[in-house]
Amino acid sequence: MRLSREKLNKLASASTEALAGMANVEFQEGYDDIRQEMRRILEELLMNEEKLDKAARQKIENQTRIIPEGTPEWSILYHKYYNEEVRKLGI
């Protein structure tokens, strides 16, 4: 999934503010440092998700017969292959 820089910044800010509002959370670094690290983590997660998506789609494309996207069979295979890729990463 591709998110614009602006949306990533907004999501990182909202996440950081939510953490700052929790009674049992205390920042050891400055707010901006936390927000930037949150943005970096979100970017990394999205890049990994994109790799998982590509791997699952590639496996479907490598089937001996064509399986049209949007069909129930395609959806089942996509989720199966996506979950296999997730397990490979140990998540």
WOGI-V807701 format. One record per residue. RES is the residue in one letter. OMEGA is omega in degrees with one decimal (none if undefined). Layout:
# WOGI-V807701
RES&OMEGA, RES&OMEGA
This chain:
# WOGI-V807701
M&179.2, R&175.2, L&177.9, S&178.4, R&-179.7, E&-179.9, K&177.1, L&178.6, N&-180.0, K&178.9, L&177.9, A&179.1, S&180.0, A&179.2, S&-179.8, T&178.2, E&178.0, A&177.5, L&-179.0, A&-179.4, G&-179.8, M&-176.1, A&-175.3, N&179.1, V&177.5, E&-179.4, F&175.4, Q&178.2, E&178.8, G&-178.7, Y&-178.3, D&177.3, D&179.0, I&-179.7, R&179.5, Q&177.9, E&176.7, M&179.0, R&179.5, R&179.4, I&178.8, L&178.0, E&179.7, E&178.4, L&179.6, L&177.2, M&178.1, N&179.2, E&178.8, E&178.1, K&178.2, L&179.2, D&-179.9, K&-179.5, A&179.8, A&179.3, R&179.6, Q&178.3, K&178.5, I&179.8, E&-178.5, N&177.2, Q&-178.3, T&177.2, R&-178.0, I&177.9, I&-176.4, P&176.7, E&-179.9, G&178.4, T&177.9, P&179.4, E&179.5, W&-178.8, S&178.9, I&179.6, L&-179.8, Y&-179.7, H&178.2, K&-177.7, Y&177.8, Y&179.5, N&175.6, E&179.2, E&177.3, V&179.3, R&177.3, K&179.9, L&179.5, G&-179.3, I&none
